[in-house]
C-alpha cells in the first residue's frame, strides 16, 4: 500500500504589461475570486498613471489579490540595470515603489523582474533596502536559449525551491523544468505537453519538498473573448536569428492562437490544483521568515531598511 504525499501549496501569479486590456485584467481577477483563489499580480507601475487602467487595477486588492511590483516601464534599460546592479541604473526601483504606494495605499512586498531577468548582487541589496521580503524572478535550470537573453546563463545554476538570497529577502522561484511553468510555455506545449510538465512539477513538489508550486499567467489567456491581438506578424527569415535581446522570434509562431482553446486550457490548469493550499508570493516569504501575514506585520515590513 502506497501513501500519497500531501499536496503542497500553489502560488498562482500574473505578470501584467502595458498593452494588457483592462477588461482582461478584471475578467481574470474576478474568475479567480469566483474559484476561491488568491493570485499575485505583478504590475509595472507605468500602468498606474494611465487612466484606462485605474478601475481595473484598483479591483485587484479589493478582490483579495496581492499586488506586487514588476518594475516601472518593464523595458530593456530596467533589465540592463537589474542585471548590472549599478546603483545609478536602479533608481527606477525606488520611484516605482513610491508610485505603487501612492496608488494602492501600501508598498509592495514582492518583486519579479521583467522577463525573469537575473538580479545582480547590487539589485538584490537594493530590493532588500527598499523593504521587499520576496523576489520571484528566478527560473532555476531554465534553458537560456529559450529565454529573452539567450547568450546569458540566466538562472541556470540557481537553487530550486524557496530560499533566502539576502537577510530578510526570500526567493520564491517560478516552478521550472528546463522551461518555466508559465504562459509562454503553456501556449507552446498546449494541453498534452502542459499536462506532462505540471505532473512532473507536482511530483517534485510533493516528494522532494521544493514546493510551493509557482505558476505564471497572462490575463488574456483566461478570456475566451479577448480583443487582444495574438498575431506575431508576418514571418521573416530574420525570425530564425538568435538575437541577444529577445531571443528567436520563431518561437512566437509555435504558440496556440485560439483564444477559446487557450482559455479552456488555462482554466483546467487552475482546476487541477483544487484542494491544494492557496498562497501568495509574500505569504510564502513571510512564512519562511517566521512572520504572520497580518496587516500589522506587513506594515512593519514596509519601512525601508
C-alpha positions as CSV (number, residue, x, y, z in Angstrom):
1,X,0.0,0.0,0.0
2,X,1.5,3.4,-1.0
3,X,0.9,6.6,0.8
4,X,0.3,9.6,-1.2
5,X,2.4,12.6,-0.3
6,X,0.4,15.6,0.9
7,X,-0.3,18.4,-1.6
8,X,1.9,21.4,-1.2
9,X,0.6,25.0,-1.6
10,X,0.3,26.5,-5.1
11,X,1.0,30.2,-5.8
12,X,-0.7,31.5,-8.9
13,X,0.7,34.6,-10.3
14,X,0.1,37.1,-13.2
15,X,2.5,39.3,-15.0
16,X,0.8,42.4,-16.3
17,X,2.1,44.5,-19.2
18,X,1.5,48.0,-20.6
19,X,-0.5,46.6,-23.6
20,X,-2.9,44.5,-21.5
21,X,-6.6,45.2,-21.9
22,X,-8.4,46.4,-18.7
23,X,-11.3,44.1,-19.4
24,X,-9.0,41.1,-19.4
25,X,-7.4,42.1,-16.1
26,X,-10.8,42.4,-14.4
27,X,-12.1,39.1,-16.0
28,X,-9.1,37.1,-14.8
29,X,-9.2,38.7,-11.3
30,X,-12.9,38.0,-10.9
31,X,-12.7,34.5,-12.3
32,X,-10.0,33.6,-9.7
33,X,-12.1,35.1,-6.9
34,X,-15.2,33.1,-8.0
35,X,-12.9,30.0,-7.9
36,X,-11.9,30.9,-4.3
37,X,-8.3,31.5,-5.4
38,X,-6.0,34.3,-4.5
39,X,-3.3,35.4,-7.0
40,X,-0.3,37.6,-7.0
41,X,-0.4,40.3,-9.7
42,X,3.0,41.8,-10.7
43,X,2.2,45.3,-12.0
44,X,4.6,47.6,-13.9
45,X,3.9,51.0,-12.3
46,X,3.8,52.8,-15.6
47,X,0.3,51.4,-15.8
48,X,-1.0,53.1,-12.7
49,X,-0.6,56.6,-14.2
50,X,-2.8,55.6,-17.2
51,X,-6.5,56.4,-16.5
52,X,-7.7,53.5,-18.6
53,X,-6.2,51.1,-16.1
54,X,-7.3,52.8,-12.9
55,X,-10.5,51.0,-12.3
56,X,-9.1,47.6,-13.3
57,X,-6.0,47.8,-11.1
58,X,-7.9,49.1,-8.0
59,X,-10.1,45.9,-8.3
60,X,-7.2,43.7,-7.6
61,X,-6.7,44.3,-3.9
62,X,-10.5,44.7,-3.5
63,X,-10.8,41.1,-4.7
64,X,-8.2,39.9,-2.2
65,X,-5.3,39.5,-4.5
66,X,-1.7,40.5,-3.8
67,X,-0.4,43.4,-5.9
68,X,3.3,43.2,-6.4
69,X,6.0,45.0,-8.4
70,X,7.0,44.2,-11.9
71,X,9.3,47.3,-12.3
72,X,8.2,50.6,-13.7
73,X,8.4,50.5,-17.5
74,X,9.3,46.8,-17.8
75,X,11.8,47.6,-20.6
76,X,15.4,46.8,-21.6
77,X,17.0,49.6,-19.7
78,X,15.4,48.3,-16.5
79,X,16.6,44.8,-17.3
80,X,20.1,46.1,-18.0
81,X,20.1,47.9,-14.7
82,X,18.9,44.8,-12.7
83,X,21.5,42.6,-14.4
84,X,24.3,45.1,-13.7
85,X,23.4,46.0,-10.2
86,X,24.7,49.6,-10.8
87,X,23.0,51.9,-8.3
88,X,22.8,54.7,-10.8
89,X,20.7,52.5,-13.1
90,X,18.4,51.2,-10.3
91,X,16.8,54.5,-9.3
92,X,13.6,53.3,-11.1
93,X,13.1,50.8,-8.3
94,X,12.5,53.5,-5.6
95,X,10.4,55.6,-8.0
96,X,8.3,52.5,-8.8
97,X,7.8,51.6,-5.2
98,X,6.6,55.1,-4.3
99,X,4.2,55.2,-7.3
100,X,2.9,51.8,-6.2
101,X,2.4,53.0,-2.6
102,X,0.7,56.2,-3.7
103,X,-1.8,54.3,-6.0
104,X,-2.6,51.3,-3.9
105,X,-2.1,52.8,-0.4
106,X,0.6,50.3,0.6
107,X,4.1,49.4,-0.6
108,X,4.6,46.1,-2.4
109,X,6.3,43.2,-0.6
110,X,7.1,41.1,-3.6
111,X,9.1,41.8,-6.8
112,X,9.5,40.0,-10.1
113,X,12.0,41.2,-12.7
114,X,10.9,41.9,-16.3
115,X,11.2,38.7,-18.4
116,X,12.6,36.9,-15.4
117,X,15.9,38.6,-15.9
118,X,18.8,37.8,-13.5
119,X,19.4,40.1,-10.5
120,X,22.9,41.2,-9.8
121,X,24.0,41.3,-6.1
122,X,23.6,45.1,-6.1
123,X,20.0,44.7,-7.3
124,X,19.2,42.2,-4.5
125,X,20.7,44.6,-2.0
126,X,18.5,47.4,-3.3
127,X,15.4,45.3,-3.1
128,X,16.2,44.5,0.5
129,X,16.9,48.1,1.3
130,X,13.5,49.1,-0.1
131,X,11.8,46.7,2.2
132,X,10.8,43.8,-0.1
133,X,10.5,40.4,1.6
134,X,10.0,38.3,-1.6
135,X,11.6,38.1,-5.0
136,X,10.1,35.8,-7.7
137,X,12.5,36.4,-10.6
138,X,14.3,33.1,-10.7
139,X,13.5,30.3,-13.1
140,X,16.0,27.6,-11.9
141,X,17.7,25.4,-14.5
142,X,15.8,27.1,-17.4
143,X,17.3,26.6,-20.9
144,X,18.9,30.0,-21.6
145,X,18.5,29.6,-25.4
146,X,14.7,29.7,-25.0
147,X,14.7,33.0,-23.0
148,X,14.9,36.7,-23.9
149,X,18.6,36.7,-23.1
150,X,19.8,33.6,-24.9
151,X,23.6,34.4,-24.5
152,X,23.3,34.9,-20.8
153,X,23.4,31.9,-18.4
154,X,20.4,33.3,-16.6
155,X,19.2,31.3,-13.6
156,X,20.7,28.0,-14.8
157,X,22.6,27.5,-11.5
158,X,20.0,28.9,-9.2
159,X,18.8,26.8,-6.3
160,X,15.4,25.1,-6.7
161,X,12.8,25.7,-4.1
162,X,12.3,28.6,-1.7
163,X,15.5,30.0,-0.2
164,X,16.9,33.2,1.3
165,X,19.0,35.3,-1.1
166,X,19.8,38.1,1.4
167,X,18.9,38.7,5.1
168,X,15.2,39.1,5.2
169,X,14.7,38.6,1.4
170,X,13.3,35.3,0.2
171,X,13.5,33.9,-3.4
172,X,10.2,32.2,-4.4
173,X,11.2,30.8,-7.9
174,X,8.7,30.2,-10.7
175,X,8.5,26.4,-11.0
176,X,10.7,25.3,-13.9
177,X,12.0,22.1,-15.5
178,X,14.1,23.4,-18.4
179,X,11.2,25.6,-19.3
180,X,9.2,27.7,-16.8
181,X,5.6,26.8,-15.8
182,X,4.4,30.0,-17.3
183,X,2.3,31.5,-20.1
184,X,4.7,31.2,-23.0
185,X,5.3,27.5,-22.2
186,X,1.6,26.7,-21.8
187,X,0.8,28.3,-25.2
188,X,3.7,26.3,-26.9
189,X,3.2,22.9,-25.2
190,X,-0.6,23.1,-25.3
191,X,-2.8,20.7,-23.4
192,X,-0.8,17.5,-23.7
193,X,2.7,18.9,-23.1
194,X,1.5,21.2,-20.3
195,X,-0.1,18.2,-18.5
196,X,3.2,16.3,-18.6
197,X,5.1,19.4,-17.3
198,X,2.7,20.0,-14.4
199,X,2.7,16.3,-13.5
200,X,6.5,16.3,-13.2
201,X,6.5,19.5,-11.1
202,X,3.7,18.1,-9.0
203,X,5.8,15.0,-8.2
204,X,8.9,17.2,-7.5
205,X,7.0,19.5,-5.1
206,X,5.4,16.5,-3.2
207,X,8.3,14.2,-2.9
208,X,11.4,16.4,-3.0
209,X,9.9,19.2,-0.9
210,X,10.6,22.0,-3.4
211,X,7.1,23.4,-3.0
212,X,5.1,25.5,-3.3
213,X,4.4,25.3,-7.0
214,X,4.6,28.7,-8.5
215,X,2.8,29.2,-11.9
216,X,2.9,32.3,-14.1
217,X,0.0,33.5,-16.2
218,X,-1.1,36.4,-18.5
219,X,-4.6,37.8,-18.1
220,X,-5.7,37.5,-21.7
221,X,-5.2,33.7,-21.5
222,X,-8.3,33.4,-19.3
223,X,-10.6,35.5,-21.5
224,X,-12.1,33.5,-24.4
225,X,-13.5,36.7,-25.8
226,X,-10.3,38.8,-25.5
227,X,-9.8,41.5,-28.1
228,X,-6.0,41.2,-27.7
229,X,-4.2,40.7,-31.0
230,X,-2.3,37.4,-30.7
231,X,-0.7,37.6,-34.2
232,X,3.1,37.7,-34.1
233,X,3.1,39.5,-37.5
234,X,4.3,38.3,-40.9
235,X,7.2,35.8,-40.7
236,X,10.6,36.8,-41.9
237,X,13.9,35.0,-42.4
238,X,15.2,37.3,-39.6
239,X,12.9,35.3,-37.2
240,X,15.4,32.5,-37.4
241,X,18.2,34.6,-36.0
242,X,19.1,34.3,-32.3
243,X,19.0,37.9,-31.1
244,X,20.9,39.0,-27.9
245,X,17.7,40.8,-26.8
246,X,14.5,38.8,-27.4
247,X,16.0,35.5,-28.5
248,X,14.5,33.8,-31.5
249,X,11.2,35.2,-32.7
250,X,10.4,31.8,-34.4
251,X,9.1,30.6,-31.0
252,X,6.2,33.1,-31.3
253,X,4.8,31.2,-34.3
254,X,4.7,27.9,-32.4
255,X,2.2,29.2,-29.9
256,X,-1.5,28.5,-29.9
257,X,-3.5,31.4,-31.2
258,X,-7.1,30.3,-30.4
259,X,-8.5,32.3,-27.5
260,X,-11.2,29.8,-26.8
261,X,-8.7,26.9,-26.7
262,X,-6.2,28.9,-24.6
263,X,-8.8,29.9,-22.0
264,X,-10.0,26.4,-21.7
265,X,-6.5,25.1,-21.1
266,X,-5.7,27.8,-18.5
267,X,-8.9,27.2,-16.6
268,X,-8.1,23.5,-16.5
269,X,-4.7,24.3,-15.1
270,X,-6.2,26.1,-12.2
271,X,-8.9,23.5,-11.6
272,X,-6.3,20.7,-11.4
273,X,-5.0,22.2,-8.2
274,X,-8.3,22.1,-6.4
275,X,-7.7,21.0,-2.9
276,X,-4.2,22.4,-2.8
277,X,-3.3,25.2,-0.4
278,X,-3.6,28.7,-1.6
279,X,-0.5,31.0,-1.3
280,X,0.6,34.4,-2.5
281,X,4.3,35.2,-3.1
282,X,4.5,37.4,0.0
283,X,2.8,34.9,2.2
284,X,5.3,32.2,1.2
285,X,8.2,34.6,2.1
286,X,6.7,35.7,5.4
287,X,6.1,32.1,6.4
288,X,9.7,31.3,5.7
289,X,10.8,34.3,7.7
290,X,8.5,33.2,10.6
291,X,6.2,36.2,10.3
292,X,2.5,36.1,10.2
293,X,0.8,37.8,7.2
294,X,-1.3,40.1,9.4
295,X,-1.7,43.7,8.5
296,X,0.5,44.8,11.4
297,X,3.4,42.6,10.4
298,X,3.1,43.7,6.8
299,X,3.1,47.4,7.6
300,X,6.2,46.9,9.8
301,X,8.0,45.3,6.8
302,X,7.1,48.2,4.5
303,X,9.6,50.6,6.1
304,X,12.8,50.6,4.0
305,X,15.8,49.1,5.9
